């Protein structure tokens, strides 16, 4: 095997070592009322990871969306950004109708499901939004938007099968993570039975294949 790699532009390059992992850990939001923001995100079912202060001028609150490896932090003395200036905090979900319904039931002011006329969501405005999910329920194409009390904007995006190379292995390191994986498998299997019109006696194997594919990044069974 040659020790020289060819880049996408046709030029030869010396081989490089694999880049070290750089995992997104937190996103910082600016809020005007820390307690109000904390109550809002906790009411959505987000896990409260931390709330500590070292004085009147510094306080950090960290919350994490269900199933997310990355968290959100806000507080006092942690950012100079204007409250409500964040736009497009994007949350991926496997079933946008269920996720939207959950947020609405928890009191969030969330939009109806929509897709973008051009196929890609534009955070800048609503003029290109078309009511309803993407045609043929295409992955990456269906959205619903919401905002926190300060106006920091969030977006739900439905992704059931990620494009090749866009996912790393899923891990089930806690009881909660495993429970969520089983719930995703159960939801997908229910849709599978609806499509086939019959009960699946081999459902344990179907679940196992679904969860294995989640871990390897392969296409999920339908």
N, C-alpha and C positions, 0 to 999 in steps of 0.2 A: 504494500500500500504506500502511495506517495506521501511524503511528509509535508507537501505543500498543498494548501487548500485554495480553491478557486472561489472567489466571492461572487455575489450575484451580479456585479457589474463586469465580470470577466477578468478582473485583475488577480494576480497571484498574491497570496498572503501567507506568511509563516503561520503555522498552527498556534493557536492560543489555548491556554488552560481555560477550563470552564469557569465562567464568572461566578463569584461567590453569591450565595443566596442573599437577596435583598427583599425581605418580606415587608409589605406595607403594614405598619403597626397601628398608627393612629392618624385620624384626620381632625384638625383643630377647627372648631366653630366659634364664632364670636356671638355672644348673647348679652342682653342688657340686664336680665334678671336670672341669676344662676339657679335659684330654687325653682323658679317657674319652668326653666328649661329642663331641670332634673326631673320634676314631676311629669312633664310631658313625655320625655323619652322613656322613663320607667313605665308610664301608663301604656306605652306601646308594646310592652313586654320585653324591652331591652334590658339586659343584665346590668345591674349596678356593680361595677368593679371597684370603684374607689371614690371617696369624697374626703379630701383632707385639705387643711389650711395651715399656713405657718404664720398667719396674722391677718389683719383686715385687708391687706393689699395683695394677698396671694391665696388662691384657692383653686383646686383642680378637681373636677368631676369627670370620671371616665365611665362610659356606658358602651355596651356591645350588642349589636343586633343579633337575634337568634341565628346560630350557625355560622356567624362571621368570624374569621381569624383576625380581622382588623377592628379597631374600636374608634370611638369618637370621644374627644375630650373638649371641655369648655370650662369656663370658670372666671376668676378674677386675676388680672395681671399676667395672662399667658399669651395674649395676642393684641396687636394694635389695630387689627381689622375692625371695621364698623359692624356693629351687631346686625345680623340678618344679611350680610354680604355674600355668604356662601350660596352657590347655585349649582345644582346638579349632583348632589350626593347620591350616587347611583347604587341601588341595591338590587342584586339579581335574585330572582325567585323562579321556582319551577312551575308554579301555577299562579298566574297573575290575578285571576278572579278570586281565588282563595286568599291570597295575600292582601289584595285590596279590601276584601270583605272583612278580614281580621283587623286591619288598620281602622276601617270605618267603625267597626263594632267597639273599638277601644277609644273612640272619640276623635280620631284624626280627621281633618278636613281634606279628604283625598278625592282626586278627580275620578271621572269615569275612565275606563280603559280606552286608550286611543293608540293610533299608529301614525307615523309620519308619511306624508304624501310622497316624500322623496326616498323613503326607506330607512332613513337615519334620523334619530331624534335630534332636534336643534334646541338647545337650552335657551337660546336668546328670545324666543317668542312662541306664540301659539297659533300663528297664522297657517302653519303647514300641518296642523294636527287634523286627523280624520277620525271620527268616532268609530269605536270598535277595535278589536284586535287586528293584527296584521293579516293580510290575505294568506289563507292556508295555514294560519297560526305559525308563521315562520319564526324561528328562533331569532332573538335579538331585535324583533320588530314591534313588540307590544309593550305599552308603557302605561303607567298611572303616576300622577304627581301629587305631592303633598308638601306642606311646609310646617316648620315649628312656629311657636308664638312670635318669634322675632322676624320670621320670613325667610329663614334659611331653607332653601329648597331641596327636596329629596325626590328621587324618581325610582319607581319600581320598573325593572326590565325583566321580561320573561325569557329565560334560557333553559330549555330542557335538554338539548344536546349541543354541547360546545363544539366549535370548529376544531379540527385537528391541531394539536400543538398549543391550544389555548388553556389547557388545564393540567395541573400536576396531580399526583396521586392524592386521593382523598384518604383521610385517616380518621379512625373512630377511636379516639384515645380516652374518651370519657363515656359514662353511662348516657349523658345527655346527647352527645354526638351520635352514639349508636342508635339511640331512640329516634333521633331526627332522621337518620339514614333509613331506618326501618319504616318510618312514616312516609318518606319519599317513595320508597319501594312499594308500599301498600297503595299509595295514591296512584302511582303509575300502573300498578297491576290492576287496580279497579278499572282504569280506562282501557287496559288491554282486554279485560273480560267484556267490557261494553262493546268493543270493536268486534270481538269474536262471537259474541252473543251466547257464550256458554261459560259455565264454571270451569276453572282450570285446576284439575286434580294435582297437577305438578307444580303448584304455586311455590313450594319451598325452593325448588330448583330455579324458578323464575326470579324469586327474590335474591337468591344467591348470585345469579348471573348479573342482575341489576347492580348489586352492591360491589361485585368484583369489577364491573366495568367502570363504576364510579372511581374506584381506587386506581385503575390503570389509565383512565382518561379515554377509554374506547366508547364508541357509540352505545347509548343505552338501549336496551330492548324495548320494543313497542308492543 
